[in-house]
Amino acid sequence: MSQDSASHPQPARSRPQDAKLWEEFGSQQANALSGGGTPSKAPKPSEHEPPSLIPKQSLDGYKHMVQTPCARDSFMVGIAGGAAIGGIKATIGGLKKMWPACNWAVGSFTVLTIATYELCQRQRKIELEGMKEAAELMAKLKEKKEKERAELKAAAEEAQRYAEEQKWKNSWRNPRNWLPW
């Protein structure tokens, strides 16, 4: 945890928005889970061992599943949709059709949850691409404005130099103006 905070410093609040966006989206994906890019501490299987068909996951991963982006909303839509479809099926079929109604509820929960999750992920991807494009456009605009400022500053300096030169030409202190011919 201390390595994560050392390798990813918190952005300062006084920088312009495009610098913050570039820092956030320059080389990493937005909203990535913490520790997602760090190497695993799990032992690597040897070359001669067949891989296990059953994944060995701790319950810790399931406890924090709802903290992943889009998961909470997807589960809520799936639960509500599954309950509604199962309830309608049970109401129409009566007590004799209770098990098929339960199957419909579970199936609709699964389908609605997956569909909602995928839709949310697609929208997040589109939004992230839009934010990257906006950051690029903001950087180009900033560069263009700096270039215009530099040109205006150079033109102002040139105008000032020319005005001083003209002032010197017309000045009584200029020795050339003392000549009678």
Summary of the structure (lengths in Angstrom):
residues: 181
radius of gyration: 33.5
end to end distance: 87.0
largest distance: 124.7
contacts: 361
relative contact order: 0.08
helix: 70%
strand: 0%
